[in-house]
Amino acid sequence: MTASLCALGLSISTTARAAALGNGSVTDPNIAYTGRWDLGSATAAVPNWTGGYLQTAFTGTTVKIKAREAVNFYASVDGGADVFYAGVRGTVNLTPTPLPQGNHTLRVSYRSGDTVFQGLVLDFQGLVLDSGAGTVAPRVPSGLIEFVGDSITAGALTDRLALDSYGWKTGEQLGMRHTQIARSGYCLVGKGGCVGLASQFFKTASTGDQNWDFSRYQASAVVINLGTNDIGHGVTGTEFQSAYTTLLRDIRAKYPNAALFAVQTLKKRYVAETKAAVSARNGAGDAKVSYVDTSGWLTDGTDYEDGNGHPNEAGHTKFANRLAPVIAAKLNSAPLEAAAPGRPGDPHITFGGRWDTKSSTTAYTPYWAGAYFRTGFTGRTVKLEQRGAIDLWASIDGGPATFYDEAKGTVNLTPAPLAAGNHTLQVNYQVVAGSYHGDAVFQGLTLDSGATTFTPPTPEKLIEFVGDSITVGTTTSQNARTAYGWLIGERLGADHTQIAQGGAALVDTADDRMSLERQFTKLNPNAATPDWDFSRYQAHAVVINLGTNDVGRGVSSAQFQTSYTSLLRKVRTAYPNAWIFALRTFSGRFGTETKTAVTAFGDARSSSIDTTGWIASDDLSDSVHPNDKGHRTITDRLAPVISAKLRT
C-alpha cells in the first residue's frame, strides 16, 4: 500500500484482508463505534455526549479492556446482562471466568453523560485477547435512531443513566443502533446561560466548537425532546418556535432521508410552538417531520423520580413502549427475526450499490451497474442459489474473480474445497441492460453444515460514479468490473457504485433516452418509482460524467447547464458532505456548460475536472468508448484527484 493511500485513512481493497482477525486496537476495523466518538488518535478513542458504545466479536476464551483513567462503564458479553465496572483503570478483565472456545460478542458503554466526567477523561485504549485470538466484525444493525434532548433524554436520576433512558430502550426494542445527543440542563435556545441544542447539536461534543462530521453515519430517525428547560431562561414563544423550525431544517440538511419526530415535552411546555414548527416544515415540503403527542404516556407520582419531570426506570420503559411503535410505523421497520446465515436478510451480507431488498424477503435484485455483495463465511465450501441464468463473477478470499457463464440453480463456487477456517466471498452480476437480460437475483448461499457467516471489514469511504455507457464500462472485457469507477474504488480501497446505464443522457427530452437528472434519485434506472433510500449509504465522493449522449438530441446549452445544476443540487441534498467531481466528457461535449454549471452552483466541495488529453486513440474501442487500457488510463489520472480531496 502506498504512502499516499495510507494517508487517506482508507481501507485496503476489501476481500484480500477480510478473513484476517483484528487485533483489538483502537483502529481495529472489527470494532464498531456508535455515537460521536473522537477517533483522531490511534491509541485512544473518546466517546462524546451520552450513550456512546462500542461493539465487536472475538475468538478465544477471555477479553480484557484497557482504560487510561478510572472510569465507570458497562460491559455485555455474548448478549448477557450489562455488568457495571465502577472506577476501574488500566487493564480490566471482563471474563474472570473464561468462556468456552469459539466466537463471542462484546458491547461496552460508558456510564457518564459526557467525555469529561468528574475531571476524568473517558477513553477506550483497546482490547487484550488470548494468544492467537482476534476480533471478528460484529453483527451491527443498519438503522440508527438519534435522540436529542436534555436530562430526561440522558436518563438523569436513574440507576444506569443512559442505559435506563427511553432513547436507549427504544433503540434496543427496535433492534436499531441509537445515539443520545443530550445533556442535563440543556435548552433548545441558547439564552440566559443555557446551552442551546439548536446550535450545539452540530458539534462533536456537548461542549466546544468542533463541528461533527456527519458523513460518519446517517440517522434513519431523529427524536427531539426539548423545551423543558427553556421556560426558566426567559425564552419567548416566538423565539422557541423560530429556533425549533430552524433546528428541524438544519437537521434535515444533515440527514436528508431521516424521519424527524418532535416530541411533546412531558411537562407540556411550548406545545403550540412545537406543533407550529412541525407545520412550518411540512408546509415547506418536508413530509417526514412529525409531531408526537405524549399526553397520558406517564402517570404522576408513579413514573417519575422527582417533581421536575424526570422519569424513573419504569417511566422510561413506558415511554419507550409508546414511542417505539410510532417510530416503527414511520420507518416501516418493526423488528424482524434475523435471517438465517447466507439467506437474503442476513445482516452479515453487505450489498454494494442499489439493491431492492424490500420487494421480496427471499430474492434481492440489484439495479444500475457495478452492484455487488460481500460476506464472510466459515467452513470449506459455499454455493450460490440462482433463480434464472445470469453471467456473474465470484472472488474467494480476495483472489482473482472467476467468471460463471449463464449460471443458474445451485452454483458451486468452491469446486475444490477450501481449508477449514474463515473465508470471504464477493459476487457481482453482469449488468442487465440493453440487449442483455440475465436474471440478476440473489436468493442466498448454501454453506457447510454448522457453518455461518460474519461481516467482512467494510471500507471507510464510498465513491459513487454517475454516467452513461462509458461509466458502465461498455465494450470492455468485464463490463462494470473493468470500468474506471470500479478500478478507482478498488485502487483507493473504497466501496464504489456505478449509477450509470448505456445510452443515458443528462437532460430529460421527449425521446426514449433515460435522463439521469431525473433518474438519479430512483432505485431503478428504468422506473419512475420507487425513490432510492439514501439513508442506506452515504457517498464520500460523487463523480459525474454526463453529456456524451445529449448531443444530437436538440439539447441547448442553456438546457444542459440548467439540468446539470439541478443534478448537482440533487446530489448535494442526497450527500451533504460528499466531494462532487464534474468531469468534462472525454469527447469534450458540453464541456463549457459543465464547468459553468459547477461555477454557478457555488459549492465549495464541488469541482469541475478538465479531462482534455486524458485518453488517446489507442485508448478507445470505437470513436467514443474507452477500452480496458483506456479505463486504466482514466483511473491513473482521476484516482489521485479524488484521493487528494478525500484527505482534506
C-alpha positions, 0 to 999 in steps of 0.5 A: 500500500502506498504512502499516499493511500495510507494517508487517506485513512482508507481501507485496503481493497476489501476481500484480500484482508477480510478473513484476517482477525483484528487485533483489538486496537483502537483502529481495529476495523472489527470494532464498531463505534456508535455515537460521536466518538473522537477517533483522531488518535490511534491509541485512544478513542473518546466517546462524546455526549451520552450513550456512546458504545462500542461493539465487536466479536472475538475468538478465544476464551477471555477479553480484557479492556484497557482504560487510561483513567478510572472510569465507570462503564458497562460491559455485555458479553455474548448478549448477557446482562450489562455488568457495571465496572465502577472506577476501574483503570488500566487493564480490566478483565471482563471474563474472570471466568473464561468462556468456552472456545469459539466466537463471542460478542462484546458491547461496552458503554460508558456510564457518564453523560459526557467525555469529561466526567468528574475531571476524568477523561473517558477513553477506550485504549483497546482490547487484550485477547488470548494468544492467537485470538482476534476480533471478528466484525460484529453483527451491527444493525443498519438503522440508527435512531438519534435522540436529542434532548436534555436530562430526561433524554440522558436518563438523569436520576436513574440507576444506569443513566443512559442505559435506563433512558427511553432513547436507549430502550427504544433503540434496543426494542427496535433492534436499531443502533441509537445515539443520545445527543443530550445533556442535563440542563440543556435548552433548545435556545441558547439564552440566559446561560443555557446551552442551546441544542439548536446550535450545539447539536452540530458539534462533536461534543456537548461542549466546544466548537468542533463541528461533527462530521456527519458523513460518519453515519446517517440517522434513519430517525431523529427524536427531539425532546426539548423545551423543558428547560427553556421556560426558566431562561426567559425564552419567548414563544416566538423565539422557541418556535423560530429556533425549533423550525430552524433546528428541524431544517438544519437537521434535515440538511444533515440527514436528508432521508431521516424521519424527524419526530418532535416530541411533546415535552412531558411537562407540556411546555411550548406545545403550540410552538412545537406543533407550529414548527412541525407545520412550518416544515411540512408546509415547506415540503418536508413530509417526514417531520412529525409531531408526537403527542405524549399526553397520558404516556406517564402517570404522576407520582408513579413514573417519575423520580422527582417533581421536575419531570424526570422519569424513573426506570419504569417511566422510561420503559413506558415511554419507550413502549409508546414511542417505539411503535410510532417510530416503527410505523414511520420507518416501516421497520418493526423488528424482524427475526434475523435471517438465517446465515447466507439467506437474503436478510442476513445482516452479515451480507453487505450489498454494494450499490442499489439493491431492492431488498424490500420487494421480496424477503427471499430474492434481492435484485440489484439495479444500475451497474457495478452492484455487488455483495460481500460476506464472510463465511466459515467452513470449506465450501459455499454455493450460490442459489440462482433463480434464472441464468445470469453471467456473474463473477465470484472472488474467494478470499480476495483472489482473482474473480472467476467468471460463471457463464449463464449460471443458474440453480445451485452454483458451486463456487468452491469446486475444490474445497477450501481449508477449514477456517474463515473465508470471504466471498464477493459476487457481482452480476453482469449488468442487465441492460440493453440487449442483455437480460440475465436474471440478476437475483440473489436468493442466498448461499448454501454453506457447510453444515454448522457453518455461518457467516460474519461481516467482512471489514467494510471500507471507510469511504464510498465513491459513487460514479454517475454516467452513461455507457462509458461509466458502465464500462461498455465494450470492455472485457468485464463490463462494470468490473473493468470500468474506471469507477470500479478500478478507482474504488478498488485502487483507493480501497473504497466501496464504489457504485456505478449509477450509470446505464448505456445510452443515458443522457443528462437532460430529460427530452421527449425521446426514449433516452433515460435522463439521469437528472431525473433518474438519479434519485430512483432505485431503478434506472428504468422506473419512475418509482420507487425513490432510492433510500439514501439513508442506506449509504452515504457517498464520500465522493460523487463523480459525474460524467454526463453529456456524451449522449445529449448531443444530437438530441436538440439539447441547448446549452442553456438546457444542459447547464440548467439540468446539470445544476439541478443534478448537482443540487440533487446530489448535494441534498442526497450527500451533504458532505460528499466531494462532487467531481464534474468531469468534462466528457472525454469527447469534450461535449458540453464541456463549457456548460459543465464547468459553468454549471459547477461555477454557478452552483457555488459549492465549495466541495464541488469541482469541475475536472478538465479531462482534455488529453486524458485518453488517446486513440489507442485508448478507445474501442470505437470513436467514443468508448474507452477500452480496458487500457483506456479505463486504466488510463482514466483511473491513473489520472482521476484516482489521485484527484479524488484521493487528494480531496478525500484527505482534506 
